[in-house]
Amino acid sequence: MITTEMTTVFKAPTRGRRYLTLNGALNAEARAIILERYPIDPPCGNDLYDGGDSGYYIVADEPDLYNRMHKKLYGFLKLQYQKGIDR
């Protein structure tokens, strides 16, 4: 038999989605904030050898910077969440 249940979900407002785990929501929110500030720039031109641009994607082009930013932002968001619960 199918029943309905109430459960806690976590919403990542910048991403605009709900997640079943806090960790998932924090990761998605941190990623969305970073990609909002450093948007994906699609490649232009048909071929890179014809003077086309390869575009910009921070996750692939600067992985060290992205990982460092994600780690710090994740920690900050987690701290803000914990402070909000303690009130």
Distance bins in CASP14 RR format, pairs under 12 A and 6 or more apart:
PFRMAT RR
TARGET T0000
AUTHOR 0000-0000-0000
RMODE 2
METHOD distances of the structure
MODEL  1
7 18 0 0 0 0 0 1 0 0 0 0 0
7 19 0 0 0 0 0 1 0 0 0 0 0
7 20 1 0 0 1 0 0 0 0 0 0 0
7 21 0 0 0 0 0 1 0 0 0 0 0
8 18 0 0 0 0 0 1 0 0 0 0 0
8 19 0 0 0 0 0 1 0 0 0 0 0
8 20 0 0 0 0 1 0 0 0 0 0 0
8 21 0 0 0 0 1 0 0 0 0 0 0
8 22 0 0 0 0 1 0 0 0 0 0 0
8 25 0 0 0 0 0 1 0 0 0 0 0
8 85 0 0 0 0 0 1 0 0 0 0 0
9 17 0 0 0 0 1 0 0 0 0 0 0
9 18 1 0 1 0 0 0 0 0 0 0 0
9 19 1 0 0 1 0 0 0 0 0 0 0
9 20 1 0 0 1 0 0 0 0 0 0 0
9 21 0 0 0 0 1 0 0 0 0 0 0
9 22 0 0 0 0 1 0 0 0 0 0 0
9 24 0 0 0 0 0 1 0 0 0 0 0
9 25 0 0 0 0 1 0 0 0 0 0 0
10 16 0 0 0 0 0 1 0 0 0 0 0
10 17 0 0 0 0 1 0 0 0 0 0 0
10 18 1 0 0 1 0 0 0 0 0 0 0
10 19 1 0 1 0 0 0 0 0 0 0 0
10 20 1 0 0 1 0 0 0 0 0 0 0
10 21 1 0 0 1 0 0 0 0 0 0 0
10 22 1 0 1 0 0 0 0 0 0 0 0
10 23 0 0 0 0 1 0 0 0 0 0 0
10 24 1 0 0 1 0 0 0 0 0 0 0
10 25 1 1 0 0 0 0 0 0 0 0 0
10 26 1 0 0 1 0 0 0 0 0 0 0
10 27 0 0 0 0 0 1 0 0 0 0 0
10 28 0 0 0 0 1 0 0 0 0 0 0
10 29 0 0 0 0 1 0 0 0 0 0 0
10 77 0 0 0 0 0 1 0 0 0 0 0
10 78 0 0 0 0 0 1 0 0 0 0 0
10 81 0 0 0 0 1 0 0 0 0 0 0
10 85 0 0 0 0 0 1 0 0 0 0 0
11 17 1 0 0 1 0 0 0 0 0 0 0
11 18 1 0 1 0 0 0 0 0 0 0 0
11 19 1 0 0 1 0 0 0 0 0 0 0
11 20 0 0 0 0 0 1 0 0 0 0 0
11 22 0 0 0 0 0 1 0 0 0 0 0
11 24 0 0 0 0 0 1 0 0 0 0 0
11 25 1 0 0 1 0 0 0 0 0 0 0
11 26 0 0 0 0 0 1 0 0 0 0 0
11 28 0 0 0 0 1 0 0 0 0 0 0
11 29 0 0 0 0 1 0 0 0 0 0 0
11 32 0 0 0 0 0 1 0 0 0 0 0
11 81 0 0 0 0 0 1 0 0 0 0 0
12 18 1 0 0 1 0 0 0 0 0 0 0
12 19 1 0 0 1 0 0 0 0 0 0 0
12 20 0 0 0 0 0 1 0 0 0 0 0
12 21 0 0 0 0 0 1 0 0 0 0 0
12 22 0 0 0 0 0 1 0 0 0 0 0
12 23 0 0 0 0 0 1 0 0 0 0 0
12 24 1 0 0 1 0 0 0 0 0 0 0
12 25 1 0 1 0 0 0 0 0 0 0 0
12 26 1 0 0 1 0 0 0 0 0 0 0
12 27 0 0 0 0 1 0 0 0 0 0 0
12 28 1 0 1 0 0 0 0 0 0 0 0
12 29 1 1 0 0 0 0 0 0 0 0 0
12 30 0 0 0 0 1 0 0 0 0 0 0
12 31 0 0 0 0 1 0 0 0 0 0 0
12 32 1 0 0 1 0 0 0 0 0 0 0
12 33 0 0 0 0 1 0 0 0 0 0 0
12 74 0 0 0 0 0 1 0 0 0 0 0
12 77 0 0 0 0 1 0 0 0 0 0 0
12 81 0 0 0 0 0 1 0 0 0 0 0
13 19 0 0 0 0 0 1 0 0 0 0 0
13 25 0 0 0 0 1 0 0 0 0 0 0
13 28 0 0 0 0 0 1 0 0 0 0 0
13 29 1 0 0 1 0 0 0 0 0 0 0
13 32 0 0 0 0 1 0 0 0 0 0 0
13 33 0 0 0 0 0 1 0 0 0 0 0
13 36 0 0 0 0 0 1 0 0 0 0 0
13 77 0 0 0 0 0 1 0 0 0 0 0
13 80 0 0 0 0 0 1 0 0 0 0 0
13 81 0 0 0 0 0 1 0 0 0 0 0
14 25 0 0 0 0 0 1 0 0 0 0 0
14 26 0 0 0 0 0 1 0 0 0 0 0
14 28 0 0 0 0 1 0 0 0 0 0 0
14 29 1 0 1 0 0 0 0 0 0 0 0
14 30 0 0 0 0 1 0 0 0 0 0 0
14 31 0 0 0 0 1 0 0 0 0 0 0
14 32 1 0 1 0 0 0 0 0 0 0 0
14 33 1 0 1 0 0 0 0 0 0 0 0
14 34 0 0 0 0 1 0 0 0 0 0 0
14 35 0 0 0 0 1 0 0 0 0 0 0
14 36 1 0 0 1 0 0 0 0 0 0 0
14 37 0 0 0 0 0 1 0 0 0 0 0
14 73 0 0 0 0 0 1 0 0 0 0 0
14 77 0 0 0 0 0 1 0 0 0 0 0
15 24 0 0 0 0 1 0 0 0 0 0 0
15 25 0 0 0 0 1 0 0 0 0 0 0
15 26 0 0 0 0 0 1 0 0 0 0 0
15 27 0 0 0 0 1 0 0 0 0 0 0
15 28 1 0 1 0 0 0 0 0 0 0 0
15 29 1 0 1 0 0 0 0 0 0 0 0
15 30 0 0 0 0 1 0 0 0 0 0 0
15 31 1 0 0 1 0 0 0 0 0 0 0
15 32 1 0 1 0 0 0 0 0 0 0 0
15 33 0 0 0 0 1 0 0 0 0 0 0
15 34 0 0 0 0 0 1 0 0 0 0 0
15 35 0 0 0 0 1 0 0 0 0 0 0
15 36 0 0 0 0 1 0 0 0 0 0 0
15 77 0 0 0 0 0 1 0 0 0 0 0
16 25 0 0 0 0 1 0 0 0 0 0 0
16 28 0 0 0 0 1 0 0 0 0 0 0
16 29 0 0 0 0 1 0 0 0 0 0 0
16 32 1 0 0 1 0 0 0 0 0 0 0
16 36 0 0 0 0 0 1 0 0 0 0 0
17 24 0 0 0 0 1 0 0 0 0 0 0
17 25 0 0 0 0 1 0 0 0 0 0 0
17 27 0 0 0 0 0 1 0 0 0 0 0
17 28 1 0 0 1 0 0 0 0 0 0 0
17 29 0 0 0 0 1 0 0 0 0 0 0
17 31 0 0 0 0 0 1 0 0 0 0 0
17 32 0 0 0 0 1 0 0 0 0 0 0
18 24 0 0 0 0 0 1 0 0 0 0 0
18 25 1 0 0 1 0 0 0 0 0 0 0
18 28 0 0 0 0 1 0 0 0 0 0 0
18 29 0 0 0 0 0 1 0 0 0 0 0
19 25 1 0 1 0 0 0 0 0 0 0 0
19 26 0 0 0 0 1 0 0 0 0 0 0
19 27 0 0 0 0 1 0 0 0 0 0 0
19 28 1 0 0 1 0 0 0 0 0 0 0
19 29 0 0 0 0 1 0 0 0 0 0 0
19 32 0 0 0 0 0 1 0 0 0 0 0
20 28 0 0 0 0 0 1 0 0 0 0 0
21 27 0 0 0 0 1 0 0 0 0 0 0
21 28 0 0 0 0 0 1 0 0 0 0 0
22 28 0 0 0 0 0 1 0 0 0 0 0
22 29 0 0 0 0 0 1 0 0 0 0 0
22 74 0 0 0 0 0 1 0 0 0 0 0
22 75 0 0 0 0 0 1 0 0 0 0 0
22 77 0 0 0 0 1 0 0 0 0 0 0
22 78 1 0 0 1 0 0 0 0 0 0 0
22 81 1 0 0 1 0 0 0 0 0 0 0
22 82 0 0 0 0 1 0 0 0 0 0 0
22 85 0 0 0 0 0 1 0 0 0 0 0
23 29 0 0 0 0 0 1 0 0 0 0 0
23 30 0 0 0 0 0 1 0 0 0 0 0
23 74 0 0 0 0 1 0 0 0 0 0 0
23 75 0 0 0 0 0 1 0 0 0 0 0
23 77 0 0 0 0 0 1 0 0 0 0 0
23 78 0 0 0 0 1 0 0 0 0 0 0
23 81 0 0 0 0 0 1 0 0 0 0 0
24 30 0 0 0 0 1 0 0 0 0 0 0
24 31 0 0 0 0 1 0 0 0 0 0 0
24 32 0 0 0 0 0 1 0 0 0 0 0
24 74 0 0 0 0 1 0 0 0 0 0 0
24 77 0 0 0 0 0 1 0 0 0 0 0
24 78 0 0 0 0 0 1 0 0 0 0 0
24 81 0 0 0 0 0 1 0 0 0 0 0
25 31 0 0 0 0 0 1 0 0 0 0 0
25 32 0 0 0 0 0 1 0 0 0 0 0
25 74 0 0 0 0 0 1 0 0 0 0 0
25 77 0 0 0 0 1 0 0 0 0 0 0
25 78 0 0 0 0 0 1 0 0 0 0 0
25 81 0 0 0 0 1 0 0 0 0 0 0
26 32 0 0 0 0 0 1 0 0 0 0 0
26 33 0 0 0 0 0 1 0 0 0 0 0
26 70 0 0 0 0 0 1 0 0 0 0 0
26 71 0 0 0 0 0 1 0 0 0 0 0
26 73 0 0 0 0 1 0 0 0 0 0 0
26 74 1 0 1 0 0 0 0 0 0 0 0
26 75 1 0 0 1 0 0 0 0 0 0 0
26 76 0 0 0 0 1 0 0 0 0 0 0
26 77 1 0 1 0 0 0 0 0 0 0 0
26 78 1 0 1 0 0 0 0 0 0 0 0
26 79 0 0 0 0 0 1 0 0 0 0 0
26 80 0 0 0 0 1 0 0 0 0 0 0
26 81 1 0 0 1 0 0 0 0 0 0 0
26 82 0 0 0 0 0 1 0 0 0 0 0
27 33 0 0 0 0 0 1 0 0 0 0 0
27 34 0 0 0 0 0 1 0 0 0 0 0
27 70 1 0 0 1 0 0 0 0 0 0 0
27 71 0 0 0 0 0 1 0 0 0 0 0
27 73 0 0 0 0 1 0 0 0 0 0 0
27 74 1 0 0 1 0 0 0 0 0 0 0
27 75 0 0 0 0 0 1 0 0 0 0 0
27 77 0 0 0 0 1 0 0 0 0 0 0
27 78 0 0 0 0 0 1 0 0 0 0 0
28 34 0 0 0 0 0 1 0 0 0 0 0
28 35 0 0 0 0 0 1 0 0 0 0 0
28 70 0 0 0 0 0 1 0 0 0 0 0
28 73 0 0 0 0 0 1 0 0 0 0 0
28 74 0 0 0 0 0 1 0 0 0 0 0
28 77 0 0 0 0 0 1 0 0 0 0 0
29 35 0 0 0 0 0 1 0 0 0 0 0
29 36 0 0 0 0 0 1 0 0 0 0 0
29 70 0 0 0 0 0 1 0 0 0 0 0
29 73 0 0 0 0 1 0 0 0 0 0 0
29 74 0 0 0 0 1 0 0 0 0 0 0
29 75 0 0 0 0 0 1 0 0 0 0 0
29 76 0 0 0 0 0 1 0 0 0 0 0
29 77 1 0 1 0 0 0 0 0 0 0 0
29 78 0 0 0 0 0 1 0 0 0 0 0
29 80 0 0 0 0 0 1 0 0 0 0 0
29 81 0 0 0 0 1 0 0 0 0 0 0
30 36 0 0 0 0 0 1 0 0 0 0 0
30 37 0 0 0 0 0 1 0 0 0 0 0
30 66 0 0 0 0 0 1 0 0 0 0 0
30 67 0 0 0 0 0 1 0 0 0 0 0
30 68 0 0 0 0 0 1 0 0 0 0 0
30 69 0 0 0 0 1 0 0 0 0 0 0
30 70 1 0 1 0 0 0 0 0 0 0 0
30 71 0 0 0 0 1 0 0 0 0 0 0
30 72 0 0 0 0 1 0 0 0 0 0 0
30 73 1 0 1 0 0 0 0 0 0 0 0
30 74 1 0 1 0 0 0 0 0 0 0 0
30 75 0 0 0 0 1 0 0 0 0 0 0
30 76 0 0 0 0 1 0 0 0 0 0 0
30 77 1 0 0 1 0 0 0 0 0 0 0
30 78 0 0 0 0 1 0 0 0 0 0 0
30 80 0 0 0 0 0 1 0 0 0 0 0
30 81 0 0 0 0 0 1 0 0 0 0 0
31 37 0 0 0 0 0 1 0 0 0 0 0
31 38 0 0 0 0 0 1 0 0 0 0 0
31 40 0 0 0 0 0 1 0 0 0 0 0
31 58 0 0 0 0 0 1 0 0 0 0 0
31 59 0 0 0 0 1 0 0 0 0 0 0
31 66 0 0 0 0 1 0 0 0 0 0 0
31 67 0 0 0 0 0 1 0 0 0 0 0
31 69 0 0 0 0 1 0 0 0 0 0 0
31 70 1 0 0 1 0 0 0 0 0 0 0
31 71 0 0 0 0 0 1 0 0 0 0 0
31 73 0 0 0 0 1 0 0 0 0 0 0
31 74 0 0 0 0 1 0 0 0 0 0 0
31 77 0 0 0 0 0 1 0 0 0 0 0
32 38 0 0 0 0 0 1 0 0 0 0 0
32 39 0 0 0 0 0 1 0 0 0 0 0
32 70 0 0 0 0 0 1 0 0 0 0 0
32 73 0 0 0 0 0 1 0 0 0 0 0
32 74 0 0 0 0 0 1 0 0 0 0 0
32 77 0 0 0 0 0 1 0 0 0 0 0
33 39 0 0 0 0 0 1 0 0 0 0 0
33 58 0 0 0 0 0 1 0 0 0 0 0
33 66 0 0 0 0 0 1 0 0 0 0 0
33 69 0 0 0 0 1 0 0 0 0 0 0
33 70 0 0 0 0 1 0 0 0 0 0 0
33 72 0 0 0 0 0 1 0 0 0 0 0
33 73 1 0 0 1 0 0 0 0 0 0 0
33 74 0 0 0 0 0 1 0 0 0 0 0
33 76 0 0 0 0 1 0 0 0 0 0 0
33 77 0 0 0 0 1 0 0 0 0 0 0
34 40 0 0 0 0 0 1 0 0 0 0 0
34 57 0 0 0 0 0 1 0 0 0 0 0
34 58 1 0 0 1 0 0 0 0 0 0 0
34 59 0 0 0 0 1 0 0 0 0 0 0
34 62 0 0 0 0 0 1 0 0 0 0 0
34 65 0 0 0 0 1 0 0 0 0 0 0
34 66 1 0 0 1 0 0 0 0 0 0 0
34 67 0 0 0 0 0 1 0 0 0 0 0
34 68 0 0 0 0 0 1 0 0 0 0 0
34 69 1 0 1 0 0 0 0 0 0 0 0
34 70 1 0 0 1 0 0 0 0 0 0 0
34 71 0 0 0 0 0 1 0 0 0 0 0
34 72 0 0 0 0 0 1 0 0 0 0 0
34 73 1 0 0 1 0 0 0 0 0 0 0
34 74 0 0 0 0 0 1 0 0 0 0 0
34 77 0 0 0 0 0 1 0 0 0 0 0
35 41 0 0 0 0 0 1 0 0 0 0 0
35 56 0 0 0 0 0 1 0 0 0 0 0
35 57 0 0 0 0 1 0 0 0 0 0 0
35 58 1 0 0 1 0 0 0 0 0 0 0
35 59 0 0 0 0 1 0 0 0 0 0 0
35 66 0 0 0 0 1 0 0 0 0 0 0
35 69 0 0 0 0 0 1 0 0 0 0 0
35 70 0 0 0 0 0 1 0 0 0 0 0
35 73 0 0 0 0 0 1 0 0 0 0 0
36 58 0 0 0 0 0 1 0 0 0 0 0
36 73 0 0 0 0 0 1 0 0 0 0 0
37 58 0 0 0 0 1 0 0 0 0 0 0
37 65 0 0 0 0 0 1 0 0 0 0 0
37 66 0 0 0 0 0 1 0 0 0 0 0
37 69 0 0 0 0 1 0 0 0 0 0 0
37 70 0 0 0 0 0 1 0 0 0 0 0
37 73 0 0 0 0 0 1 0 0 0 0 0
38 55 0 0 0 0 0 1 0 0 0 0 0
38 56 1 0 0 1 0 0 0 0 0 0 0
38 57 0 0 0 0 1 0 0 0 0 0 0
38 58 1 0 1 0 0 0 0 0 0 0 0
38 59 0 0 0 0 1 0 0 0 0 0 0
38 60 0 0 0 0 0 1 0 0 0 0 0
38 61 0 0 0 0 1 0 0 0 0 0 0
38 62 0 0 0 0 1 0 0 0 0 0 0
38 65 0 0 0 0 1 0 0 0 0 0 0
38 66 0 0 0 0 1 0 0 0 0 0 0
38 69 0 0 0 0 1 0 0 0 0 0 0
38 70 0 0 0 0 0 1 0 0 0 0 0
39 55 0 0 0 0 0 1 0 0 0 0 0
39 56 0 0 0 0 1 0 0 0 0 0 0
39 57 0 0 0 0 1 0 0 0 0 0 0
39 58 0 0 0 0 1 0 0 0 0 0 0
39 59 0 0 0 0 0 1 0 0 0 0 0
40 55 0 0 0 0 1 0 0 0 0 0 0
40 56 1 0 0 1 0 0 0 0 0 0 0
40 57 1 0 1 0 0 0 0 0 0 0 0
40 58 0 0 0 0 1 0 0 0 0 0 0
40 59 0 0 0 0 1 0 0 0 0 0 0
40 60 0 0 0 0 1 0 0 0 0 0 0
40 61 0 0 0 0 0 1 0 0 0 0 0
41 53 1 0 0 1 0 0 0 0 0 0 0
41 54 0 0 0 0 1 0 0 0 0 0 0
41 55 1 0 1 0 0 0 0 0 0 0 0
41 56 1 0 1 0 0 0 0 0 0 0 0
41 57 1 0 0 1 0 0 0 0 0 0 0
41 58 0 0 0 0 1 0 0 0 0 0 0
41 60 0 0 0 0 0 1 0 0 0 0 0
41 61 0 0 0 0 1 0 0 0 0 0 0
42 52 0 0 0 0 0 1 0 0 0 0 0
42 53 0 0 0 0 1 0 0 0 0 0 0
42 54 0 0 0 0 1 0 0 0 0 0 0
42 55 1 0 0 1 0 0 0 0 0 0 0
42 56 0 0 0 0 1 0 0 0 0 0 0
42 57 0 0 0 0 1 0 0 0 0 0 0
43 50 0 0 0 0 0 1 0 0 0 0 0
43 51 0 0 0 0 0 1 0 0 0 0 0
43 52 1 0 0 1 0 0 0 0 0 0 0
43 53 1 0 1 0 0 0 0 0 0 0 0
43 54 1 0 1 0 0 0 0 0 0 0 0
43 55 1 0 1 0 0 0 0 0 0 0 0
43 56 0 0 0 0 1 0 0 0 0 0 0
43 57 0 0 0 0 1 0 0 0 0 0 0
43 60 0 0 0 0 0 1 0 0 0 0 0
43 61 0 0 0 0 0 1 0 0 0 0 0
44 50 0 0 0 0 0 1 0 0 0 0 0
44 51 0 0 0 0 1 0 0 0 0 0 0
44 52 1 0 1 0 0 0 0 0 0 0 0
44 53 1 0 1 0 0 0 0 0 0 0 0
44 54 0 0 0 0 1 0 0 0 0 0 0
44 55 1 0 0 1 0 0 0 0 0 0 0
44 56 0 0 0 0 0 1 0 0 0 0 0
45 51 1 0 0 1 0 0 0 0 0 0 0
45 52 1 0 1 0 0 0 0 0 0 0 0
45 53 1 0 0 1 0 0 0 0 0 0 0
45 54 0 0 0 0 1 0 0 0 0 0 0
45 55 0 0 0 0 1 0 0 0 0 0 0
46 52 1 0 0 1 0 0 0 0 0 0 0
46 53 0 0 0 0 0 1 0 0 0 0 0
47 53 0 0 0 0 0 1 0 0 0 0 0
47 54 0 0 0 0 0 1 0 0 0 0 0
48 54 1 0 1 0 0 0 0 0 0 0 0
48 55 0 0 0 0 1 0 0 0 0 0 0
54 60 0 0 0 0 1 0 0 0 0 0 0
54 61 0 0 0 0 1 0 0 0 0 0 0
55 61 0 0 0 0 1 0 0 0 0 0 0
56 62 0 0 0 0 1 0 0 0 0 0 0
56 66 0 0 0 0 0 1 0 0 0 0 0
57 63 0 0 0 0 0 1 0 0 0 0 0
57 66 0 0 0 0 1 0 0 0 0 0 0
58 64 0 0 0 0 0 1 0 0 0 0 0
58 65 1 0 0 1 0 0 0 0 0 0 0
58 66 1 0 1 0 0 0 0 0 0 0 0
58 67 0 0 0 0 0 1 0 0 0 0 0
58 68 0 0 0 0 0 1 0 0 0 0 0
58 69 0 0 0 0 1 0 0 0 0 0 0
58 70 0 0 0 0 1 0 0 0 0 0 0
59 65 0 0 0 0 1 0 0 0 0 0 0
59 66 1 0 1 0 0 0 0 0 0 0 0
59 67 0 0 0 0 1 0 0 0 0 0 0
59 69 0 0 0 0 0 1 0 0 0 0 0
59 70 0 0 0 0 1 0 0 0 0 0 0
60 66 0 0 0 0 1 0 0 0 0 0 0
62 68 0 0 0 0 1 0 0 0 0 0 0
62 69 0 0 0 0 1 0 0 0 0 0 0
62 70 0 0 0 0 0 1 0 0 0 0 0
63 69 0 0 0 0 0 1 0 0 0 0 0
63 70 0 0 0 0 0 1 0 0 0 0 0
64 70 0 0 0 0 0 1 0 0 0 0 0
64 71 0 0 0 0 0 1 0 0 0 0 0
65 71 0 0 0 0 0 1 0 0 0 0 0
65 72 0 0 0 0 0 1 0 0 0 0 0
66 72 0 0 0 0 0 1 0 0 0 0 0
66 73 0 0 0 0 0 1 0 0 0 0 0
66 74 0 0 0 0 0 1 0 0 0 0 0
67 73 0 0 0 0 0 1 0 0 0 0 0
67 74 0 0 0 0 0 1 0 0 0 0 0
68 74 0 0 0 0 0 1 0 0 0 0 0
68 75 0 0 0 0 0 1 0 0 0 0 0
69 75 0 0 0 0 0 1 0 0 0 0 0
69 76 0 0 0 0 0 1 0 0 0 0 0
70 76 0 0 0 0 0 1 0 0 0 0 0
70 77 0 0 0 0 0 1 0 0 0 0 0
71 77 0 0 0 0 0 1 0 0 0 0 0
71 78 0 0 0 0 0 1 0 0 0 0 0
72 78 0 0 0 0 0 1 0 0 0 0 0
72 79 0 0 0 0 0 1 0 0 0 0 0
73 79 0 0 0 0 0 1 0 0 0 0 0
73 80 0 0 0 0 0 1 0 0 0 0 0
74 80 0 0 0 0 0 1 0 0 0 0 0
74 81 0 0 0 0 0 1 0 0 0 0 0
75 81 0 0 0 0 1 0 0 0 0 0 0
75 82 0 0 0 0 1 0 0 0 0 0 0
75 83 0 0 0 0 0 1 0 0 0 0 0
76 82 0 0 0 0 0 1 0 0 0 0 0
76 83 0 0 0 0 0 1 0 0 0 0 0
77 83 0 0 0 0 0 1 0 0 0 0 0
77 84 0 0 0 0 0 1 0 0 0 0 0
78 84 0 0 0 0 0 1 0 0 0 0 0
78 85 0 0 0 0 0 1 0 0 0 0 0
79 85 0 0 0 0 0 1 0 0 0 0 0
79 86 0 0 0 0 0 1 0 0 0 0 0
80 86 0 0 0 0 0 1 0 0 0 0 0
80 87 0 0 0 0 0 1 0 0 0 0 0
81 87 0 0 0 0 0 1 0 0 0 0 0
END
